[in-house]
Amino acid sequence: MLSLHNFKPKIGNVTRNRAGIVTLKQAIKKRMNSRIRNLEEYHKAYQESVSQPEKFWAEIAAEFSWKKPWDKVLEWNFRDFNVKWFDGAKLNITENCLDRHLESRGDQVAILWESNNPEIHGRQLSYRQLHTEVCKAANMLKNLGVKKGDRVCIYLPMVPEAAVAMLACARIGAIHSVVFAGFSAQSLADRIHDAQCAYVITADGAFRGSKSIALKEIVDEALQQSPSVKKVLVLKHTAQPVHWQEGRDCWWHEELEGCSEHCEAATMDAEDMLFILYTSGSTGKPKGVVHTTAGYMVWSAYTFRNVFQYEKGDVYWCTADVGWITGHSYIVYGPLLEGATTLMFEGIPTWPDAGRFWQIIDKYKVNIFYTAPTAIRSLMAHGDAFVYPHSLASLKTLGTVGEPINEEAWQWYYDNIGKGKCWVVDTWWQTETGGIMISPLAHITPAKPTYATLPLPGIQPVLVNGQGEEIKGNNAEGNLCIKFPWPGMLRTTYGDHERCRLNYFSTYENRYFTGDGCRRDFEGNYRIIGRVDDVINVSGHRMGTAEVENAINEHPHVIESAVVGFPHPIKGQGIYAYVICDHLPQQPEQRKKEILEMVTKMIGAIAKPDKIQFVSGLPKTRSGKIMRRILRKIAEGDTGNLGDTSTLLDPAIVESIRDGALQ
Ligand code: WTA
């Protein structure tokens, strides 16, 4: 393995160093300025990242371990959408997450684990132990037949083995596709099928508050429609009884036994796929966002380092689930790449009571805490009495992610959790961006409540108006696009590059379109307003309205439905479903219950509508398009002025829907 200390550039790399191509050798000379320490350094780094992006990223990348340096830092075009970072380089991300730290911090805790049940002892794994576990698990996967390039679906609760499984895949060059364990059998099957996974890693069950969830049972159901799956590896966690299919199912602990603690890391190309992660878009089924090895590594590490300003010895806790991108980048990869101590929590914020988060912060003396606005709003609603018994004195940085944070929640977080002395970083980013894009840097960038503030170095945001023109100047509002590639950006959507190009690069020429509306204030601070497409953000979870409609339409008595978001005091947005049945239901409450069950079955409980209204028709234009603008207004309770309805096929339907909503 190469590191900065033993790297000897080969003659070949030097001769290939044409003008404009920065090699690792050049980069090493200028390295070690990638940690921003103050606002002046931020502005300097930002300027450099725009004026000389290749040089800028080469210097940062030089701090990692490479098996072979790159030939070219960046190649890109947004027209066909083709982006390559560090092309020609060879590496393994797990050597950077683990091996690289063994000498300097082998005995430091890498993963701290807190069980769902506060009575049960947590676990901790040092970097050395994690390295051993990952190597053993990697050998176990190899024994089961997993090969480089194979897709492995991971459907696990929040236990250290989830991180071990991800890293074990990366160790041998298999591509992980983690599916959040709250998704239904149908969703799991769809994702397994799309990525043609041959292996599934799951557990017998999961604990969530007072409940236990039969994960293996869900997997069994999913596998009835997943012929691609050859083996299911099952972690014993809850010890509940499970159905067993001989020849297909195997126990993690049995397979792990006797596996060697040594596993040479597979040599990966910079642009080899690292993982697939499914996320919802405005149309069709969720798409498998693909991230590749080198760019994602550099981006997740660089953003973790600078946004959170992690210092050696800090305890860092991100409350996300590894099933989401936040868990990938800021529980597993980012923190481990930086040699941090990262806490994983299996449970939920409100069990045994709404003081659980705060109790954990005191227990582990957490210094950096990163959560979602929904959690903050929900805990705020439970009242300050759950906060005051806990000192929270260890905290110095608070983060938020996943959805816009309202001013009241921001202030409560700052005052009651941060005690007025912690920096709050409101981090805007997406599954597709791989890591944080716009955010204050803790203790550096002046925070402004509800603003994600300034772009990180390397990020060139632009606001675009309805005509597709860039809005220059401050104090402006428009659709948020990014006009230059950054290392952590998605490379494709699995199996369908054209869909990726159409989704992100065809709305505005030569720009990545985020799907978010955004405001830029007088000082150039960015505030994300919310999605401008048919994606809704419920408790920080992305949901396609079409996806929820498809699930509702599966009910045998449903003819058609239309789903919109509406403001929700805790969840940010709630789901409002307008449903047409074959006959107006005699027992509407019973029918609503059945519809909720159908959505839970097709997607998962997180997609259950908050409100269902039975209607006799939907406001459609003459060309058959549903006018969601009107439905959104009604859902918001803003029925006074519904705007122009003259283009509707049947304007009278609007009144009947409005009257129904008011009932
Ligand atoms: C929203 C989560 C406002 C946004 C990391 C984005 C935010 C979508 C913020 C991506 C924020 C994320 N302020 N809105 N700080 N962070 N969003 O893919 O609409 O699950 O497009 O990634 O969440 O959600 P995703």
Boltz pocket constraint, residues with backbone or C-beta under 6 A from the ligand:
constraints:
  - pocket:
      binder: B
      contacts: [[A, 279], [A, 324], [A, 325], [A, 326], [A, 400], [A, 401], [A, 402], [A, 403], [A, 404], [A, 405], [A, 426], [A, 427], [A, 428], [A, 429], [A, 430], [A, 431], [A, 432], [A, 438], [A, 452], [A, 514], [A, 515], [A, 516], [A, 528], [A, 529], [A, 530], [A, 531], [A, 537], [A, 540], [A, 541], [A, 542]]
      max_distance: 6.0
